[in-house]
Amino acid sequence: MNEKKASQTPANNLFGKENYIWIIGGLAVIGLGLILMAGGKSDDPNVFNPKEVYSFTRITLAPIIILLGLAMEVFAIFRKPKKG
């Protein structure tokens, strides 16, 4: 009898297709931020180049992009899937 009830009730998915698209997009944006933050290695370990290490891209832009990606993830989780 339990098998019949389980097969008749439709599966309620926690997320819809659009939620998964937002999740993948958020992960891509976070990945882009991490790629922008990487680097700064000098060819000569005895030479320190502060322009490479402390560039605008690594210190300001990359963390903002990562935070935008995290905001997209929160939006994707809390967004209600459309019925239908």
Phi and psi in degrees as a GROMACS rama.xvg file:
@    title "Ramachandran Plot"
@    xaxis  label "Phi"
@    yaxis  label "Psi"
@TYPE xy
-66.7655  -32.4315  ASN-2
-65.2569  -35.7525  GLU-3
-67.5344  -42.3208  LYS-4
-65.883  -40.3483  LYS-5
-65.7734  -35.754  ALA-6
-79.0683  -20.3002  SER-7
-87.2618  -27.9282  GLN-8
-82.2203  131.174  THR-9
-72.1499  150.733  PRO-10
-76.2632  128.957  ALA-11
-94.1791  109.422  ASN-12
-78.927  142.145  ASN-13
-68.8633  -39.8488  LEU-14
-120.034  150.741  PHE-15
-94.5306  -179.201  GLY-16
-62.236  -40.5897  LYS-17
-66.7189  -33.1598  GLU-18
-62.1593  -43.8263  ASN-19
-66.2461  -34.6501  TYR-20
-64.3634  -42.9335  ILE-21
-64.3607  -38.2747  TRP-22
-64.5592  -45.7514  ILE-23
-64.5128  -40.1995  ILE-24
-62.8252  -41.9466  GLY-25
-63.2373  -39.977  GLY-26
-65.3941  -37.1152  LEU-27
-65.5167  -41.0611  ALA-28
-66.7236  -40.7443  VAL-29
-63.1115  -42.6554  ILE-30
-61.0112  -40.6057  GLY-31
-62.0563  -42.8986  LEU-32
-62.6499  -40.3772  GLY-33
-67.2486  -37.082  LEU-34
-65.5054  -42.0522  ILE-35
-65.6793  -29.9283  LEU-36
-79.2339  -22.5572  MET-37
-73.1629  161.801  ALA-38
103.912  -159.27  GLY-39
89.6438  8.71305  GLY-40
-78.9997  136.139  LYS-41
-91.0784  148.734  SER-42
-66.9027  -36.924  ASP-43
-107.75  118.224  ASP-44
-66.7358  -14.3568  PRO-45
-86.5424  -7.65965  ASN-46
-111.23  127.472  VAL-47
-107.486  121.873  PHE-48
-110.943  100.695  ASN-49
-66.4711  -22.6188  PRO-50
-67.4304  -30.8055  LYS-51
-78.5238  -43.9043  GLU-52
-74.0049  -44.3578  VAL-53
-104.88  39.9569  TYR-54
-74.738  159.442  SER-55
-57.461  -38.524  PHE-56
-63.2473  -44.3863  THR-57
-78.7454  -34.8502  ARG-58
-90.0347  -33.4098  ILE-59
-114.96  -55.3202  THR-60
-67.0101  -47.8123  LEU-61
-61.7223  -45.7689  ALA-62
-63.6741  -34.9805  PRO-63
-65.0003  -41.7702  ILE-64
-64.7128  -40.0314  ILE-65
-63.436  -42.6774  ILE-66
-64.5108  -36.5338  LEU-67
-63.3787  -40.2756  LEU-68
-63.7425  -39.6094  GLY-69
-66.5749  -37.615  LEU-70
-63.9954  -37.6483  ALA-71
-63.479  -38.4983  MET-72
-64.6898  -43.277  GLU-73
-62.833  -43.432  VAL-74
-59.9868  -43.1032  PHE-75
-64.7431  -35.3186  ALA-76
-72.7459  -41.5853  ILE-77
-86.879  -11.1445  PHE-78
-69.6054  130.381  ARG-79
-80.1294  132.273  LYS-80
-69.0349  146.082  PRO-81
-70.3099  140.262  LYS-82
-87.1516  140.052  LYS-83
